[in-house]
Amino acid sequence: METVYKTVMMKPQDNVAVALSNIPAGTVVQMKCRGKIMTVKLKDLIEFGHKFAVVPIKSGEDVIKYGEVIGLAVKDIAVGEHVHIHNVEGKRGRGDKMSHAK
């Protein structure tokens, strides 16, 4: 029997989807989003709540989840690759990078 894994992709412009359970590397998953259907073979284990690329993301491009920019790719990210802190830098304010203007 084939296991069906659930994912979330909320907006057609998203370039990542989110795993709703642990999904093994090599698994083929299908996302449906507002009439858009995408099929992706995962290159990595994707743990619950983690993201994976549904299209190629070039270094320097925005990472888009739920229709919102959540970070910047710091290296090329292939379809099916785990998208996390090793290949994305956040764009939102970080306490350790705040300028301390006087």
C-alpha positions, 0 to 999 in steps of 0.5 A: 500500500502506498503512503500518502503524505500531506503538505501545505502550499497556500498560494500559487506564487509560493516557491516552497511547501510545508510537510505535515509529517516526516517525509522520507527522501526520495518520496514523490509528493503532489501539491494542489493549490488553487488549481495548480498541481505540482509534483516533486521528488524530495531530495532530502528527509523533510521533517514535520513543519519543515519546508522544501522547494517546489521550484528551483530557487536561485541564490539571492532570490526570495523564499516565499511561503503562504504568499509572504517573503520569509527569507533570501536564498543564500545558495541555489536550492533545487526542487525537492531540497530541504529549505532551512537555515543552511540555505536561507537567511531571514529578512525580518529583524534580528536582534543580533544584527540591529544597528545601534544608532546613537 
